[in-house]
Amino acid sequence: MHRTDLAALENLLRKGGLILRGGFNFDGDRPAGPSGAPAKSVLLVGQAGDAPWRHFLRWRARQSETLANPLDTWSREVIGEVAERFGARAVSPSDRPYLPFQQWAMRAEGLKPSPLGILMHPEYGLWHAYRGALLLDVEIPIQAPREVIHLCDLCAGKPCLKSCPVDAYSAAGFAYETCLGHVRSLKGEPCRTSGCLDRNACPYGTAYRYAADEQAFHMAAFMR
């Protein structure tokens, strides 16, 4: 794949509000590529801020109200169309058996996890996501990511660990049941309508913060 192909691929993704999130050529364990042979490279596809949201909402309005996992379905459609055009195999973070998306993302962009588990991006903060990946039978002309300053190391106050009313995040990890029980309760309305209070307390990448309706959508999915 040439650089001009990468540019054309990214331009096509941007029509749906998605972007390339880096990639690399495999040198170890490799999932199957589009031909069925072990893939030679992977390109991560995702979002920065809420750029795909309006595209998703337009698509969602044409679908059945009972459609399960609509955001996953939309992502698969958009990324799948790009994969078909460029001879790639599209994969999703929700595919079973699970693929190592977190490890791929850290390698592709040089990121590290925040105390909330979400990878901290130097520009987007916590307001980004990986929606899928493209596996290729050819190597890609992409450079390794430059060293990234991990913003969480510079953050002394750690407000992301102090805003949750039930302390769902701590050094011990994420208390899933505690969080879920609170969000479903009467006292959890601020979380349901405006998103995770800990995530919103992070001082980085606020220009990319998801709109309240998008955060409410994700929280509703979490409650299910």
RARAZI-V573343 format. One record per residue. N is the residue number from 0. RES is the residue in three letters. PSI is psi in whole degrees, -180 to 180 (* if undefined). OMEGA is omega as a letter, one per 30 degrees, with the letter a starting at -180 (none if undefined). D_CENTER is the distance of its C-alpha to the mean C-alpha in Angstrom with 1 decimal. Layout:
# RARAZI-V573343
n/res/psi/omega/d_center
N/RES/PSI/OMEGA/D_CENTER
N/RES/PSI/OMEGA/D_CENTER
This chain:
# RARAZI-V573343
n/res/psi/omega/d_center
0/MET/129/a/24.3
1/HIS/166/l/25.6
2/ARG/-34/l/24.0
3/THR/-34/l/25.1
4/ASP/-41/l/23.2
5/LEU/-41/l/20.0
6/ALA/-42/l/20.8
7/ALA/-38/l/21.6
8/LEU/-45/a/18.5
9/GLU/-38/l/16.4
10/ASN/-38/l/18.8
11/LEU/-40/l/18.4
12/LEU/-39/a/14.6
13/ARG/-22/l/15.3
14/LYS/-21/l/17.6
15/GLY/11/l/14.8
16/GLY/7/a/13.0
17/LEU/163/a/10.5
18/ILE/160/l/10.9
19/LEU/137/a/11.3
20/ARG/38/l/9.4
21/GLY/178/l/12.6
22/GLY/-179/l/14.2
23/PHE/164/l/17.3
24/ASN/131/a/20.4
25/PHE/145/l/20.8
26/ASP/9/l/23.6
27/GLY/-133/l/23.4
28/ASP/135/a/22.3
29/ARG/128/l/21.1
30/PRO/170/a/19.8
31/ALA/139/l/21.8
32/GLY/-170/a/21.4
33/PRO/-27/l/22.6
34/SER/-11/a/26.2
35/GLY/-21/l/25.8
36/ALA/162/l/26.6
37/PRO/132/a/24.3
38/ALA/150/l/21.7
39/LYS/-20/a/22.5
40/SER/166/l/19.1
41/VAL/141/l/15.4
42/LEU/126/l/13.2
43/LEU/139/l/9.5
44/VAL/134/a/8.2
45/GLY/-155/a/5.5
46/GLN/157/l/6.6
47/ALA/121/a/8.6
48/GLY/-153/a/10.2
49/ASP/28/a/11.2
50/ALA/-38/a/12.5
51/PRO/-9/a/11.7
52/TRP/-47/a/13.1
53/ARG/-33/l/16.7
54/HIS/-44/l/16.3
55/PHE/-43/a/14.8
56/LEU/-39/l/17.6
57/ARG/-43/l/20.2
58/TRP/-42/a/19.2
59/ARG/-34/a/19.1
60/ALA/-19/a/22.6
61/ARG/-1/a/24.0
62/GLN/167/l/22.8
63/SER/141/l/24.6
64/GLU/-21/a/24.0
65/THR/4/a/23.9
66/LEU/126/l/21.0
67/ALA/145/l/18.9
68/ASN/56/a/15.1
69/PRO/-37/a/15.2
70/LEU/-40/l/11.6
71/ASP/-43/a/11.1
72/THR/-46/l/14.5
73/TRP/-46/a/13.9
74/SER/-43/l/10.9
75/ARG/-40/l/13.2
76/GLU/-50/a/16.0
77/VAL/-49/a/14.7
78/ILE/-34/l/13.4
79/GLY/-39/l/16.4
80/GLU/-40/l/18.8
81/VAL/-42/l/17.6
82/ALA/-43/a/18.0
83/GLU/-40/a/21.5
84/ARG/-33/a/22.6
85/PHE/15/l/21.8
86/GLY/38/a/22.9
87/ALA/169/l/19.6
88/ARG/122/l/18.3
89/ALA/134/l/15.0
90/VAL/159/a/13.1
91/SER/153/l/10.3
92/PRO/-21/a/8.7
93/SER/0/l/11.4
94/ASP/145/l/14.1
95/ARG/138/f/17.1
96/PRO/151/a/18.1
97/TYR/139/l/14.7
98/LEU/156/a/13.7
99/PRO/64/a/12.9
100/PHE/-40/a/9.2
101/GLN/-45/l/9.3
102/GLN/-40/l/12.6
103/TRP/-45/a/11.8
104/ALA/-43/l/9.1
105/MET/-39/l/11.8
106/ARG/-40/a/14.4
107/ALA/-37/a/13.0
108/GLU/-1/l/12.5
109/GLY/29/a/14.7
110/LEU/165/l/12.6
111/LYS/157/l/13.6
112/PRO/147/l/12.6
113/SER/174/l/13.8
114/PRO/-18/l/16.3
115/LEU/-2/a/13.9
116/GLY/-26/l/11.9
117/ILE/138/l/8.7
118/LEU/134/l/9.0
119/MET/121/l/11.3
120/HIS/141/a/11.2
121/PRO/-21/l/14.9
122/GLU/-46/a/14.5
123/TYR/-10/a/11.5
124/GLY/-128/l/12.1
125/LEU/5/a/9.7
126/TRP/67/l/8.8
127/HIS/169/l/5.6
128/ALA/160/l/1.9
129/TYR/121/a/2.6
130/ARG/-14/l/5.2
131/GLY/-172/l/8.0
132/ALA/158/l/10.6
133/LEU/121/l/14.2
134/LEU/135/a/16.9
135/LEU/153/l/20.1
136/ASP/1/a/23.7
137/VAL/160/l/24.4
138/GLU/157/a/23.5
139/ILE/145/l/21.7
140/PRO/72/a/23.2
141/ILE/138/a/20.4
142/GLN/154/l/21.2
143/ALA/147/a/19.8
144/PRO/147/l/17.8
145/ARG/163/l/20.2
146/GLU/132/a/20.5
147/VAL/133/l/18.2
148/ILE/125/a/19.7
149/HIS/107/a/17.8
150/LEU/-29/l/18.2
151/CYS/-29/l/18.4
152/ASP/-24/a/21.5
153/LEU/-9/a/23.1
154/CYS/105/a/22.5
155/ALA/-36/a/25.7
156/GLY/-27/a/25.5
157/LYS/58/l/22.1
158/PRO/-20/l/22.0
159/CYS/-15/l/18.7
160/LEU/9/a/21.1
161/LYS/1/a/23.9
162/SER/-18/a/22.8
163/CYS/128/a/22.1
164/PRO/-15/l/25.5
165/VAL/15/l/25.3
166/ASP/51/a/23.8
167/ALA/-29/l/21.0
168/TYR/135/l/19.5
169/SER/-179/l/22.0
170/ALA/-21/l/22.9
171/ALA/-9/l/23.5
172/GLY/-161/a/19.8
173/PHE/120/l/18.3
174/ALA/84/a/21.1
175/TYR/-52/a/19.4
176/GLU/-38/l/22.6
177/THR/-45/l/23.7
178/CYS/-48/a/20.7
179/LEU/-43/l/20.8
180/GLY/-39/l/24.6
181/HIS/-46/a/24.4
182/VAL/-35/a/21.9
183/ARG/-13/a/24.2
184/SER/172/l/27.3
185/LEU/-37/a/29.1
186/LYS/-11/a/28.1
187/GLY/8/a/24.4
188/GLU/-43/l/24.7
189/PRO/-36/l/23.2
190/CYS/-40/a/20.0
191/ARG/-37/a/20.0
192/THR/-25/a/20.7
193/SER/0/l/18.9
194/GLY/176/a/16.0
195/CYS/125/a/15.9
196/LEU/-36/l/18.8
197/ASP/-45/a/17.7
198/ARG/-43/a/14.4
199/ASN/-20/a/16.5
200/ALA/-15/a/19.1
201/CYS/132/a/17.2
202/PRO/-3/a/19.2
203/TYR/146/l/16.8
204/GLY/25/a/14.8
205/THR/-24/l/16.5
206/ALA/-18/a/17.0
207/TYR/6/a/13.4
208/ARG/137/l/13.5
209/TYR/147/l/12.6
210/ALA/158/a/15.9
211/ALA/-39/a/17.6
212/ASP/-33/l/17.5
213/GLU/-41/l/13.8
214/GLN/-39/l/13.6
215/ALA/-37/l/16.5
216/PHE/-48/a/14.9
217/HIS/-38/l/12.1
218/MET/-37/l/15.0
219/ALA/-39/l/17.2
220/ALA/-40/l/14.9
221/PHE/-41/a/14.9
222/MET/-25/l/18.7
223/ARG/*/none/19.2
